[in-house]
Each structure stands twice: as C-alpha cells, then as structure tokens.
Amino acid sequence: MLKLKTNLQMLIRKAYRFRLRERPSQARDYARAAGCVRFVWNHALALQRRYYRRFDKHLGYVRLSSRLPGWKRRYAFLKDAPSQALQQTLKDLDLAWQRFFKEPGRVGQPKFKGRTGQAAFRLPQGVKLDAGNQRLFLPKTGWVRLRLSRPVDGVIKNATVSREGGHWFVTLQTEYEAVITPRTGTAVGVDLGTVTAATASDGSLLHLEARLSRYARRMRRQQRCLSRKQKGSNRRLHAKARLARTHARVVAIRSDALHKYSRELVDEHAIICLEDLKVAAMTAADGRHKATLNGRILNAGWAEMRRQLSYKADRAGGLVIAVNPAYTSQSCSACGYVDAKNRRSQAEFKCLACGHTAHADHNAAVNIRERGIQELLRARTLAVAPGDTGAGRQYQVLRPSHVEVVAVGRPMKREPADRLAQAA
Ligand SMILES: [Zn+2]
C-alpha cells in the first residue's frame, strides 16, 4: 500500500545574480537604457491615467506598444535603448494595472518612477551566456564580462540588468525540467514567531540577532544622518547610498544564514510545517512582532525563509505547509490543553493540566508540526509510514507541492496518488 511513489516531471525555475564587470562606456549604456525604460514607463503611465480618468478603463499592452514607434520618432534618444526592454516595461505596466483592477483595495495604482529609484531594465530574449569566457551578450549593448560565481543550469528565459550600491548586476532567470521522486521521511515544525530566532521541533535553532544587531544599529545611525540632510542635496544622495550599502549587507548575511538553515531542514525532513505569517501578523495577540527596525530586519527574513524552504522541499520531493498559528504558543503539545497561563514567560511553558514543561518556542514548534501533519493527512497528500511513533515517525509524501507551488509539478502518470485522492 505504501509502494506509491510516482515520479513527477517538474519545471524548475531558477534565478542567478551576478556582478557585471562592465566597461565605463557600458555602464553609461546601461544607465541610458534604464533611463529610457523609466521614461517609457512614466510616459505610458501618464497616458493610462488620463485614459482611466475619462473612461474608467485601462489601456492594454497591445495598444500601448503600438504607440512606441511614434514615441521613438518624437523622442530620438529612445532609439539608443534595446527595444525589447521598452516593450517589456509596457508589459510590466499592463500587469501592474491588472493587479490593481483585480485587488483595488489592497494593490495601489502603478506609480511614476523617480530619478532616484532603482535603475533597471529587463530583456526577455536575445541574451547569450558564454560561461567558458565569463561573458554575457545583451541585445544592443553587446558582450559584457561578468563574475560567474556559480554554474548556470537550464535555459535563460530573461535577464534583468540593475544598479545597486553603485554596481551593475544581472539577474538571469532560467528554466529546466527535472524528475522528482516524492520522499518518505520525518516531519518538523518551525516556530518563526519570535524576533530573535527560529526554533524547530527537532531542537535545531537559527540565531540571527547577534549577527545582525550591529548592522541594525548602524542603519539607525545612517537613517538619522540621512533625515538631517537637505532634500535634493548631494550629501543626501551620499547618505542614502551609505544606508543602501548597509542594507545590502544585512540582506546578504540574512540570506546566507537562511539558505544554510533551510538546507539543513530540507535535508533532514520530508515535511516542514511553518506558521502562516499573514495570519500570524493579524493575530499577533501576544505582541511578539515588534515593529522596531531591529524587528523589521529580522522578521523580513521569514517570508524569504518560507520561499527557500518551499522550492528546496519541492525539488527534494518533500512538502512545506503553512498552518494557522493561533494558540500554538498557548496549547500544550503533550495533552492539548489550551490556556494563556500555560505560557509562564517568553521562554517557559508549563501545562496547567498535565504539568508538561518545555521551552515555549519548542512547544509551539511541536504544535505547528502536529497541525501541519493533520492538515496534510486530511488533504490526502501524506500517508503515515509504518515504524516509529512521535517525533521520529516517518511519512510518505503522496503529492509534493501541496502549498506554495514555486515550481509547477505535473504528474507523468495520473496515479496512484491522484487515484487515491479521488477515491477519498
Ligand atoms: Zn498538558
């Protein structure tokens, strides 16, 4: 009965980011291309806003792009930019309006792009990578050298060239097909709720605060420094660049730590259960989510952590599920008794009914794991494998990618997991 493994053909999307080693003349080309993209975006947006005010409708991509040749005649400098990048920005603008119409309450109207915003342009095709010679071909601007820090898998679907902290980078998005075998293994729950760390039900911890608080202090200082500078002044621009560099450093350290931790969890466990952070933010009854800069720096990592876990688990044939975190910190993981008083302090949990004691975060992580397993069993995406009980219990994944499909899974055969699900 448990010999159900079906291999899944999966389309895997990957993104790579490399620092470009452009010549000064190329840097000027990129800045010009980014400027043209910004011009076209703003120009088209102004047109769309007028159109929207008058007709309460939006101009789609096809009608916008038909105006592009006219704009190129009127504004000759647009001819220097890669035309695909200009078309791409119109597509992006169209998408931004579509999102706005779909969720008008939550998503705002597309905004004009200012001179100080991020300089970037995207090329949907014509990009060639010459890995042997560490160079990249971009339409219009030609070959550019780059620091190819890791090998690129798959076919390049598009490239985004952007400037950050005074340097130019390229992000390549690739696609390839792979065969995934659903896994059998243990489940783990991860409590991401506290500002300082993640605690997993298997006892593993992620501590980021000590490493990042130094940068949080520096960012606060630089933020104050920035706010004292006069608007539009050169000093203000410099202060802004300093703050951006520190922020980039924080992002790099955090991303590195999260990659290591998520890799560990995915290697160890077939099923990973997390809190649903959107729900958590709405029900932050115990005020754990601090709105301080420190808190923001650390918390911002959790969405990224979930993204990393999801795609890594997908590729390994595992599962990630996000569960409603309500009361996971107040419930006893041994007997299920729920009481706010069970939680003695930030760290200490002692059940008033059965006397079970644990570290509060660990207790919550166990609850999160159990909640995730129950949900997956109900959805028939999981089966219990024979053998151990408790934390060492093994589960067989029947259908990977239950939640948050980063790469799209497509069964090669519609059995037997699907048939099982239909029979239920
Ligand atoms: Zn209890």
Residues whose N, C-alpha, C, O or C-beta is under 5 A from the ligand:
A	BS01	ZN	C332 A334 C335 G336 Y337 C351 A353 C354 G355 H356
